[in-house]
Amino acid sequence: MFTTGSVDGTVERKAFFGSMIFETVKQDDGALGITTGVENPVPLVILFLVLTAVLTMIQAIYRGLKQRREQLLEASDS
């Protein structure tokens, strides 16, 4: 991400469906100037929403299974 390759000057690379941008500038003294930022926040928001939905479903399934286990344990004690 942070290499300039064989090109002198500015190299711009995008990641995660174009939402993140990495810009590398090779300076005269041989150092690299690196700039990062968010260009398009939509994929990041979608990822956040999907992860939130998946984690909520996992938590609901876990609670349901835990409740079912308790019911079965109570039924077997009777």
C-alpha positions in Angstrom: 0.0 0.0 0.0 2.7 2.4 0.9 5.2 1.8 -1.9 5.8 4.0 -4.8 7.1 1.3 -7.0 9.1 2.4 -10.0 7.0 5.6 -10.4 8.5 8.8 -9.0 6.0 11.3 -7.6 2.6 10.6 -6.2 1.0 7.1 -6.1 -2.7 6.8 -5.0 -4.1 3.5 -4.0 -7.7 2.7 -2.9 -8.8 -0.1 -0.6 -12.0 -1.7 0.6 -14.2 -1.0 -2.4 -12.8 2.5 -2.8 -13.7 3.7 0.6 -10.2 4.2 1.9 -7.4 6.0 0.1 -3.7 5.8 0.6 -1.4 8.4 -1.1 2.3 8.0 -1.1 4.6 10.8 -2.2 8.3 10.2 -2.8 10.1 13.2 -1.6 13.4 14.6 -2.9 15.4 13.5 0.2 14.3 9.9 -0.4 11.7 9.8 2.4 8.1 8.8 1.8 5.2 11.1 2.7 2.1 9.1 3.4 -1.5 10.4 3.5 -4.5 8.2 4.4 -8.2 9.0 4.5 -11.8 8.0 3.8 -13.0 8.8 0.3 -16.4 7.0 0.3 -17.9 6.1 3.7 -20.8 4.1 2.3 -18.9 0.7 2.3 -17.8 1.3 5.9 -21.3 2.1 7.0 -22.7 -1.0 5.3 -20.0 -3.1 6.9 -20.9 -1.7 10.3 -24.6 -2.4 9.8 -24.0 -6.0 8.6 -21.7 -6.8 11.5 -24.2 -5.3 13.9 -27.0 -7.4 12.4 -25.0 -10.6 12.5 -23.8 -10.1 16.1 -27.4 -9.3 17.1 -28.6 -12.5 15.5 -25.9 -14.5 17.2 -26.8 -13.1 20.6 -30.5 -13.8 20.0 -29.8 -17.4 19.0 -27.5 -17.9 22.0 -30.2 -16.6 24.4 -32.8 -18.9 22.8 -30.6 -21.9 23.0 -29.7 -21.1 26.6 -33.4 -20.8 27.5 -34.2 -24.1 25.7 -31.4 -25.8 27.7 -32.9 -24.5 31.0 -36.3 -25.8 30.0 -34.9 -29.2 29.2 -33.0 -29.3 32.5 -36.1 -28.4 34.4 -38.2 -31.0 32.6 -35.6 -33.7 33.3 -35.5 -32.9 37.1 -39.3 -33.3 37.4 
